Amino acid sequence: MQAALIYYVATSLDGYIARPDGRVDWLQALDQAGDDHGFQAFYDSIDGLLMGRVTYETVLAFGGDWPYPAKPCTVLTRGEPTPATADVHISHDTPAQAIEQLAALGCRRIWLVGGGSLAGTCYSAGLLDELVVSIIPRILGAGIPMIATNLERRLQLREQRSFPTGVVQLHYQLLPETETP
């Protein structure tokens, strides 16, 4: 079964997903605004998750229950962190192997939760199918880039939305290098 990998991410206007030290405190004001900016509808549309170790540790540091219940999650790492729940699988595989394993579990739409380094690896390997970017009206000036790569790729805009909070969400399909929009 072919699975689609979707990078759903929030970024500052200048393209950073976190401060240089990894903090995402600048997103808290949006959380308090009460608008989920389409997150729940997106979350309901995915079957599984793929994330890197740093993102996994950041999510765990928020405390509380695992925020992604009842969906398989593969964490790619060279280390051996403790799985938060039975749905979390710690893996030393490549992103392509992890996607294949999630697909074998029945996942057709997989959320690439982050971060920028893993997104860059997946992008460079041609594994990303869709990109949903919520642009937050804030300039950080420095930080962790949304996609850590310098490769160029064509995109096709599928949808654009704007919210009263000033957030603009862009949904793109990544095109094969030979395809034109």
trRosetta pair geometry for C-beta under 8 A, 3 or more apart (Angstrom, degrees):
i j d omega theta_ij theta_ji phi_ij phi_ji
1 103 5.0 -169 82 176 92 102
1 104 7.6 162 38 -82 103 35
1 106 7.5 34 57 -123 163 35
1 108 6.7 -79 158 -96 123 80
2 103 7.1 -52 -158 -138 9 142
2 108 7.9 47 91 -142 56 75
3 48 7.9 -25 -156 45 143 123
3 99 5.7 -163 73 178 126 92
3 100 8.0 -170 20 -92 122 29
3 102 6.2 95 -132 96 176 99
3 103 3.9 -132 -27 -87 122 103
3 107 5.5 34 -124 107 135 84
3 108 5.6 -153 -119 -144 71 27
3 109 7.1 -165 -165 -67 80 18
3 110 5.4 46 159 -13 124 113
4 108 6.8 24 17 154 87 64
4 109 5.3 -12 63 -112 102 64
4 110 6.9 178 86 26 48 74
4 129 4.2 -90 -156 59 86 158
4 130 6.4 36 166 -1 118 107
5 50 7.0 -29 -134 31 106 141
5 99 6.0 -56 -67 -114 119 131
5 110 5.2 -27 -106 73 63 104
5 112 5.5 51 178 -40 97 111
5 122 6.2 -128 139 -176 152 136
5 127 5.3 18 33 147 155 87
5 128 5.5 -95 96 -114 109 42
5 129 5.4 127 50 8 62 93
5 130 7.6 -177 94 32 45 72
6 46 6.9 -126 47 -95 127 116
6 109 6.2 7 -3 -172 124 91
6 110 6.9 161 21 79 75 48
6 111 5.8 -37 73 -107 94 53
6 112 6.6 -168 83 13 37 84
6 128 7.9 95 -109 -156 21 76
6 129 6.5 -49 -72 67 62 93
6 130 4.3 -11 -116 69 85 108
6 131 7.6 -174 -160 -76 62 24
6 132 6.3 21 175 0 106 107
7 112 4.4 -33 -93 67 70 120
7 114 8.0 94 -150 -79 91 61
7 119 5.3 81 -127 -129 140 112
7 122 7.4 161 -64 84 118 137
7 123 7.8 -14 -31 -65 152 99
7 128 5.7 -20 -15 -134 114 120
7 130 7.2 -170 29 96 63 58
7 131 5.1 -7 63 -116 102 69
7 132 7.1 -179 91 31 52 64
7 147 7.8 48 159 -83 167 106
8 42 5.6 129 -131 170 157 148
8 111 5.6 -41 22 -145 115 101
8 112 7.5 145 17 58 63 66
8 113 7.9 -20 60 -105 86 46
8 132 4.4 -3 -112 65 74 114
9 17 5.9 -52 -179 -110 119 124
9 114 6.4 110 -107 -79 111 105
9 119 7.3 -5 -52 -88 152 153
9 131 7.9 -36 25 -163 104 79
9 132 7.3 140 21 83 58 65
9 133 5.9 -15 70 -113 85 65
9 134 7.2 -153 103 27 40 79
9 146 6.1 135 117 -149 147 97
10 17 6.9 115 81 -136 60 78
10 27 6.1 91 107 -113 151 127
10 30 7.8 -171 -148 65 152 163
10 133 7.8 125 -112 -165 24 56
10 134 4.5 -31 -106 72 73 107
10 136 5.7 50 178 -37 101 114
11 15 5.7 -8 172 -140 131 31
11 16 6.3 141 -160 64 82 27
11 17 5.4 -51 -101 -79 76 68
11 133 5.8 -24 18 -162 117 103
11 134 7.2 147 21 75 64 54
11 135 6.0 -29 73 -109 86 58
11 136 6.7 -168 88 13 32 90
11 146 4.6 -17 -99 -83 140 122
12 15 6.7 -41 70 30 78 22
12 16 4.7 3 29 52 116 84
12 17 7.8 -146 0 -70 78 23
12 26 7.2 6 -82 112 111 148
12 135 7.7 27 151 -160 16 67
12 136 5.6 -50 -105 65 45 101
12 138 5.0 -79 -133 88 95 83
12 139 6.1 116 165 -120 119 26
12 140 4.5 -159 -28 -10 174 103
12 143 7.1 98 14 36 134 148
13 135 5.9 70 -98 -180 58 105
13 136 7.0 -108 -37 78 68 54
13 137 6.4 38 -51 -132 118 36
13 138 6.4 172 -2 64 95 33
13 139 5.3 -49 57 -78 110 73
14 139 5.0 69 -17 -141 118 80
14 140 6.1 -136 55 40 116 75
14 141 6.8 71 59 -64 162 25
15 145 5.9 0 137 -143 104 78
15 146 5.2 -97 -171 -4 75 110
16 19 7.5 67 149 -87 135 28
16 140 4.6 -81 57 51 141 141
16 142 7.1 79 -84 129 154 20
16 143 3.3 80 -164 70 140 125
16 144 6.0 106 -159 58 85 47
16 145 6.3 -64 -104 -97 60 37
16 146 7.0 -134 -106 -42 13 74
17 24 7.5 -29 151 -102 66 109
17 114 6.6 -176 154 -133 156 136
17 115 6.3 178 92 -155 143 91
17 116 5.6 180 26 -53 129 104
17 143 7.1 -170 48 134 43 122
17 144 5.4 -57 57 91 86 99
17 145 7.3 39 5 134 91 17
17 146 5.3 119 -41 -99 103 58
18 21 8.0 -111 146 75 105 44
18 22 5.1 2 149 -151 144 34
18 23 6.3 148 -171 66 94 31
18 24 5.1 -62 -112 -72 88 81
18 115 7.2 -34 0 -143 128 132
18 116 7.9 -130 22 -14 99 117
18 143 5.5 -178 91 -177 45 115
18 144 4.4 15 54 31 94 119
19 22 6.8 -33 67 41 74 18
19 23 4.5 -2 34 56 122 88
19 24 7.5 -156 1 -70 83 35
19 25 7.6 -5 -14 29 129 89
19 26 7.2 127 -51 -10 100 117
19 140 6.4 -150 -100 -162 65 131
19 142 7.6 46 -159 94 61 78
19 143 5.0 -92 -134 -111 21 106
19 144 7.6 30 73 0 20 87
20 142 5.3 -4 -53 128 111 107
20 143 5.4 -113 -53 -108 53 44
20 144 7.1 145 -113 -39 32 69
22 54 6.6 -120 -128 178 133 118
22 58 6.5 -140 165 -89 113 122
22 144 6.7 48 -98 -29 55 137
23 26 7.8 99 121 -6 92 83
24 27 5.0 -9 161 12 94 120
24 58 7.2 74 1 -178 121 135
25 28 5.6 -20 -170 -12 56 118
26 29 7.5 -33 180 12 46 103
26 136 7.4 125 129 124 105 151
26 138 5.7 179 171 130 126 162
26 140 6.7 -129 -9 -91 172 105
27 30 5.5 -53 -171 37 63 114
27 31 6.4 67 136 -25 81 100
27 136 6.9 -101 -104 -97 76 161
28 31 5.4 -52 -150 33 41 115
28 32 6.4 34 155 -16 70 106
29 32 5.9 -59 -151 39 32 109
29 33 6.8 48 147 -39 63 99
30 33 5.3 -40 -153 11 39 120
30 35 7.7 -72 -173 64 79 87
30 37 7.3 -9 177 -25 122 132
30 136 6.6 -91 -49 -125 144 115
30 165 6.0 87 -125 172 85 153
30 167 6.8 72 -128 -57 130 130
33 165 5.0 52 170 -99 168 127
35 163 5.8 151 138 -174 152 133
35 164 7.0 159 -48 49 159 95
35 165 5.7 -152 49 -25 136 124
35 167 7.9 -168 100 29 127 131
36 39 4.3 -104 165 35 100 102
36 40 5.3 41 118 -13 158 94
37 134 5.6 63 149 -128 145 143
37 163 5.6 -72 -110 -48 85 161
37 165 7.3 -71 -75 39 108 135
37 167 5.4 -37 -116 99 134 155
37 169 6.3 148 176 -55 103 132
38 41 5.2 -57 -165 45 70 113
38 42 5.8 72 137 -25 87 103
38 161 6.8 95 -35 72 143 161
38 169 6.4 -75 29 10 138 179
39 42 5.6 -62 -151 39 32 110
39 43 6.0 30 157 -21 71 107
40 43 5.6 -51 -141 37 32 112
40 44 6.2 34 157 -20 64 105
41 44 5.8 -54 -148 36 29 112
41 45 6.6 28 152 -22 61 110
42 45 5.7 -65 -156 34 33 112
42 46 6.9 20 155 -17 68 106
42 111 7.7 95 150 -100 103 125
42 132 6.8 -172 -120 103 140 167
43 46 6.3 -62 -151 32 33 104
43 68 7.9 -141 -148 -123 116 83
43 111 7.7 -11 -113 -55 58 156
45 109 6.0 -44 139 97 79 161
46 49 7.2 74 136 -70 135 70
46 71 7.1 54 109 -155 92 150
46 107 7.9 12 174 -157 73 100
46 109 4.6 -117 -120 110 59 102
46 110 6.6 95 -161 -120 107 15
46 111 4.5 9 -147 -35 167 102
47 71 6.6 174 167 -145 33 103
47 72 7.7 7 141 36 76 93
47 102 7.7 139 101 167 100 103
47 106 6.6 -124 176 114 144 77
47 107 3.9 179 99 -131 116 68
47 108 5.6 85 1 31 142 65
47 109 5.5 114 5 52 88 69
47 110 6.9 -49 62 -76 82 58
48 71 5.7 -176 -105 171 39 93
48 72 4.6 -19 -123 71 104 89
48 73 6.8 178 -171 -80 73 41
48 74 7.4 29 166 -2 116 92
48 102 4.3 177 112 -163 162 121
48 105 6.7 101 -78 78 142 125
48 107 3.5 -34 0 -113 126 146
48 109 7.9 158 32 87 70 47
48 110 4.8 -25 77 -113 93 85
48 111 7.3 -167 97 23 43 74
49 68 5.7 1 -21 171 154 159
49 71 6.0 85 -12 118 98 116
49 72 7.2 -168 31 101 71 49
49 73 4.1 -9 67 -113 109 85
49 74 7.2 -177 94 27 61 59
49 110 6.8 160 -97 -165 16 75
49 111 5.0 -24 -110 65 73 97
49 113 5.4 27 -167 -33 109 118
50 73 7.5 -176 -74 -157 26 60
50 74 5.3 -8 -113 64 70 96
50 76 7.1 26 -175 -18 89 107
50 95 6.9 82 173 -143 143 86
50 98 5.7 115 -126 126 117 128
50 99 6.8 -24 -71 -78 152 74
50 102 6.8 -94 -63 -33 102 155
50 110 5.5 42 -11 163 108 119
50 111 7.1 180 27 86 69 47
50 112 5.3 -27 72 -106 102 61
50 113 6.8 -178 77 10 43 82
50 118 7.6 -165 134 160 96 137
51 55 4.5 -115 -174 87 113 128
51 56 5.3 140 110 -58 122 84
51 59 7.7 16 154 -8 167 138
51 73 6.7 -6 14 -173 106 104
51 74 7.6 161 29 86 60 52
51 75 5.6 -23 76 -110 85 71
51 76 7.4 -166 95 20 35 79
51 112 7.5 138 -84 -167 54 47
51 113 3.9 -26 -85 58 109 116
51 114 6.1 13 -136 55 90 55
51 115 7.9 53 -161 -25 83 60
51 118 7.1 137 -164 61 36 169
52 55 5.1 91 59 14 76 103
52 56 6.9 -136 101 -8 38 94
52 75 7.2 69 -178 -161 10 71
52 76 5.6 -41 -109 65 57 92
52 77 7.1 115 -171 -73 57 77
52 114 6.5 -79 26 119 99 53
52 115 5.6 -78 45 19 127 76
52 117 6.4 75 -91 72 172 100
52 118 3.9 -160 -48 -39 118 133
53 56 5.4 -58 -147 37 31 115
53 57 6.2 27 159 -16 68 105
53 75 6.3 90 -87 170 55 105
53 76 7.1 -95 -34 90 77 52
53 77 3.7 92 -71 -100 116 114
53 78 7.8 -64 -35 24 148 62
53 79 6.2 89 -128 33 148 112
53 81 6.6 149 -141 -11 96 133
54 57 5.9 -54 -146 38 30 108
54 58 6.3 34 152 -22 63 106
54 115 5.6 -43 81 5 114 134
54 117 7.7 78 25 29 132 123
55 58 5.5 -54 -148 35 32 115
55 59 6.4 33 153 -20 66 103
55 113 5.5 155 149 113 147 102
55 114 4.2 146 -92 85 144 94
55 115 4.8 174 -57 -39 106 87
55 118 7.5 -73 -2 18 129 137
56 59 5.9 -54 -151 34 29 110
56 60 6.5 26 152 -15 64 107
56 75 4.5 39 -75 -130 151 131
56 77 7.3 -75 31 -49 144 130
56 81 6.6 154 118 73 133 159
56 88 7.9 114 -142 -154 121 130
57 60 5.6 -53 -146 39 34 112
57 61 6.2 40 153 -26 65 105
57 81 6.9 -137 -75 -106 90 155
58 61 5.6 -54 -149 31 30 114
58 62 7.3 43 149 -31 59 92
59 62 6.0 -42 -166 11 37 115
59 66 8.0 47 143 -143 118 65
59 67 6.5 -121 -166 27 110 116
59 113 7.8 -5 -53 155 138 144
60 63 8.0 56 164 -65 45 31
60 84 6.2 -154 -98 -83 103 122
62 67 7.5 5 78 -32 142 130
64 67 7.5 57 97 -63 112 86
65 69 7.3 -7 148 -60 117 115
66 69 6.0 120 91 -74 98 71
66 84 4.4 133 -89 131 118 129
66 85 4.8 -89 1 -21 161 122
66 87 7.6 161 126 54 155 114
66 88 7.2 -134 -136 -39 147 122
68 71 5.6 -75 163 54 94 111
68 73 5.9 92 99 -63 136 136
68 87 7.6 -140 108 107 88 137
69 85 7.2 54 -118 9 68 178
69 87 7.2 135 -154 16 41 155
70 87 6.7 -136 -93 -80 10 153
71 87 6.3 83 72 180 33 141
72 87 5.4 -137 -103 -168 41 84
72 89 6.8 6 -170 -3 95 114
72 102 6.1 178 100 -128 125 86
72 105 5.3 12 4 121 165 162
72 107 6.5 -107 56 -55 116 127
73 87 5.8 65 14 131 89 91
73 88 4.9 -23 74 -107 107 67
73 89 6.9 171 87 23 52 71
73 113 8.0 8 -143 -11 110 140
74 89 5.0 -26 -106 71 68 102
74 91 5.1 -3 -169 5 103 134
74 93 7.9 -36 179 50 135 117
74 98 4.5 173 123 -163 153 113
74 101 6.7 105 -81 82 149 121
74 102 6.0 -110 -10 -61 127 110
75 81 7.0 -57 115 58 151 121
75 83 7.8 -179 19 -107 128 76
75 88 6.3 18 -12 -172 114 99
75 89 7.1 177 21 84 73 47
75 90 5.3 -28 67 -110 104 59
75 91 6.7 151 71 23 48 78
76 91 5.7 -39 -99 79 58 94
76 92 7.7 105 -153 -119 66 19
76 93 6.9 -92 -116 66 96 66
76 95 6.5 -39 -69 -80 160 68
76 98 6.0 -85 -72 -49 107 157
76 118 6.5 137 57 -118 129 126
77 80 7.8 -169 106 -55 120 24
77 81 6.4 33 71 7 169 104
77 90 6.3 -46 45 -160 112 93
77 91 7.5 109 30 65 66 47
77 92 7.2 -60 81 -90 48 61
78 92 6.3 70 -115 -125 47 95
80 90 6.6 93 -142 142 48 155
81 90 6.1 179 60 -107 74 134
83 86 7.3 80 128 -97 135 21
83 88 3.9 169 -157 88 94 105
83 89 6.9 9 -106 -83 133 21
83 90 5.9 -127 -66 -26 90 98
84 88 5.0 81 38 -7 78 154
85 88 5.4 104 52 -2 66 98
89 101 7.9 -117 102 128 157 137
91 97 7.8 -165 168 102 134 106
91 98 5.5 142 95 -98 157 107
91 101 7.5 177 -108 47 153 157
93 97 3.7 -117 178 90 123 126
93 98 5.0 156 86 -54 120 79
93 101 7.1 119 44 -9 170 135
94 97 4.7 96 51 8 78 102
94 98 7.0 -143 92 -5 41 87
95 98 5.6 -57 -145 38 33 112
95 99 6.3 35 156 -21 67 104
95 118 6.9 141 -86 -165 126 89
95 121 5.9 149 -18 117 140 113
95 122 5.1 -135 166 -88 163 86
95 125 6.5 156 66 47 124 154
95 127 5.7 -151 123 25 123 175
96 99 5.8 -53 -148 34 30 111
96 100 6.5 33 152 -19 63 105
96 125 6.5 -123 -51 154 106 144
96 127 6.2 -137 -83 -92 74 128
97 100 5.6 -53 -150 35 33 114
97 101 6.4 33 152 -19 66 105
98 101 5.7 -54 -148 36 33 111
98 102 6.4 31 153 -16 65 104
99 102 5.8 -54 -147 39 32 109
99 103 6.2 36 151 -21 65 106
99 110 6.2 -156 -129 39 83 165
99 127 6.4 -170 -29 -161 158 123
100 103 5.6 -55 -148 37 30 114
100 104 6.4 35 151 -23 64 104
101 104 5.5 -49 -149 31 33 115
101 105 6.9 33 150 -17 61 102
102 105 5.6 -55 -156 34 37 112
102 107 4.1 -35 156 43 92 143
102 110 5.4 77 117 -97 151 133
103 106 7.7 132 -178 -4 33 6
103 107 5.7 -88 -86 66 36 81
103 108 7.5 76 -127 -91 76 39
103 110 7.8 -72 -61 -39 74 128
107 110 5.3 63 150 -73 129 93
112 118 6.9 -167 -170 120 107 110
112 119 6.1 121 141 -97 133 79
112 122 6.0 -115 -117 33 151 169
112 128 7.0 -55 -1 -106 154 92
114 118 6.5 120 161 52 31 116
114 119 6.4 -27 -129 -37 54 110
115 118 6.0 97 50 23 47 97
115 119 6.7 -84 132 -5 30 102
115 144 6.3 -19 167 150 129 143
116 119 5.5 -54 -139 39 30 114
116 120 6.2 34 158 -23 64 105
116 144 4.9 -176 10 158 139 96
116 145 5.0 130 -160 81 146 60
116 146 5.8 169 -110 155 101 8
116 147 6.0 -148 -153 -91 78 15
116 148 4.6 94 142 -28 94 96
117 120 5.7 -53 -151 33 29 112
117 121 6.6 30 151 -19 62 104
117 148 4.9 -6 -97 33 49 145
118 121 5.5 -51 -148 35 36 114
118 122 6.3 32 154 -15 67 105
119 122 5.9 -56 -146 40 30 108
119 123 6.0 33 154 -22 65 110
119 128 7.4 48 -161 -78 73 134
119 146 6.9 -68 95 152 156 58
119 147 4.8 -103 119 -111 113 73
119 148 7.0 111 68 18 85 75
120 123 5.6 -53 -140 38 29 114
120 124 6.1 28 160 -18 64 109
120 145 7.9 60 -61 92 122 110
120 147 5.0 133 -79 179 73 66
120 148 3.5 -83 -31 68 151 67
120 149 3.9 164 -152 -36 96 93
121 124 6.0 -57 -145 38 25 109
121 125 6.3 15 158 -10 62 113
121 149 8.0 -179 -48 -65 29 117
122 125 5.9 -65 -146 44 28 106
122 127 4.2 -88 -164 68 80 118
122 128 5.2 98 129 -50 104 89
123 126 7.9 38 174 -66 29 24
123 127 7.5 -77 -57 49 20 77
123 128 5.0 -3 -94 0 63 134
123 147 5.4 37 -11 -160 160 128
123 149 5.5 -145 84 16 123 153
123 151 6.9 173 128 63 102 119
123 153 7.0 -135 -177 -3 100 152
123 174 7.9 -161 -134 -113 80 154
124 149 5.1 -170 -59 -121 104 143
124 151 5.5 133 -108 4 78 146
128 131 6.5 35 167 -62 128 91
128 174 5.3 87 107 -11 93 155
129 173 7.2 -31 162 -149 66 70
129 174 6.1 -144 -158 37 20 104
130 158 7.7 -29 -136 7 108 146
130 171 6.9 -7 -175 -172 110 84
130 172 6.7 158 -159 86 60 53
130 173 5.9 -34 -104 -105 76 53
130 174 6.9 -139 -79 -2 24 85
131 155 6.8 -54 39 -127 128 130
131 170 7.9 1 111 107 91 90
131 171 7.5 165 88 -153 52 40
131 172 4.5 -7 60 60 97 104
131 174 6.5 84 -15 -51 104 95
132 169 6.7 6 -178 -175 86 102
132 170 7.4 178 -149 89 44 47
132 171 4.8 -2 -108 -108 83 79
132 172 7.7 -170 -74 25 40 64
133 146 7.1 19 -122 -156 119 150
133 169 6.9 171 88 -150 45 55
133 170 5.1 -7 58 57 95 93
133 172 7.5 13 3 5 103 107
134 167 5.4 -3 -175 -174 99 119
134 168 7.5 158 -156 80 51 37
134 169 4.7 -20 -101 -98 72 88
135 167 6.7 154 73 -158 52 61
135 168 4.8 -12 53 62 108 89
135 169 7.4 -171 14 -82 71 35
135 170 7.0 35 -16 0 108 104
136 166 7.9 63 -165 101 46 97
136 167 6.0 -20 -103 -107 53 89
137 165 7.8 -169 15 135 114 72
137 166 3.8 -41 -8 137 143 128
137 167 6.9 -117 -13 -74 87 44
140 143 4.8 4 120 -19 146 132
144 148 7.8 -51 -175 -61 78 111
145 148 5.4 128 68 -80 110 65
153 174 6.0 -6 149 -153 131 103
153 175 7.4 164 168 55 84 70
153 177 7.4 -84 -130 -85 72 78
154 174 7.7 117 84 -164 55 57
154 175 4.4 -41 95 58 103 120
154 177 7.2 131 14 -118 107 42
154 179 7.2 -156 82 81 137 79
154 180 7.5 -75 175 -116 165 45
154 181 7.1 -153 166 -30 120 98
155 172 4.1 -10 -175 -172 120 135
155 173 6.9 144 -163 70 66 45
155 174 6.0 -42 -106 -104 73 51
155 175 6.5 -174 -101 1 18 93
156 172 6.4 137 66 -160 41 75
156 173 4.5 -18 60 58 100 99
156 175 5.5 92 -22 -54 101 111
156 181 4.7 159 -105 -108 98 113
157 160 6.5 -7 -174 -44 121 102
157 170 6.6 -66 -129 -165 97 98
157 171 7.4 93 -163 75 60 57
157 172 5.8 -45 -98 -100 45 76
158 171 4.6 -66 67 109 102 99
158 172 6.4 162 4 -113 90 19
158 173 5.5 91 -48 -25 116 95
159 169 7.9 -5 112 112 95 95
159 170 7.7 164 89 -156 56 38
159 171 4.1 15 53 44 91 123
160 168 7.1 -7 -170 -177 95 94
160 169 7.0 161 -156 87 47 58
160 170 5.4 -5 -109 -107 83 67
160 171 7.2 -149 -69 21 41 76
161 168 7.3 166 87 -158 49 50
161 169 4.5 -4 58 56 97 104
162 167 7.3 164 -154 90 53 52
162 168 5.1 -19 -104 -107 80 75
162 169 7.6 -172 -80 20 32 71
163 166 7.2 -36 80 34 79 22
163 167 4.5 5 44 58 119 94
163 168 7.7 -155 16 -76 77 33
163 169 7.3 55 -20 -11 106 104
175 179 4.5 -130 -178 80 107 114
175 180 7.7 87 168 -95 154 13
175 181 6.7 -109 -67 -63 154 80
176 179 4.6 86 57 -1 85 109
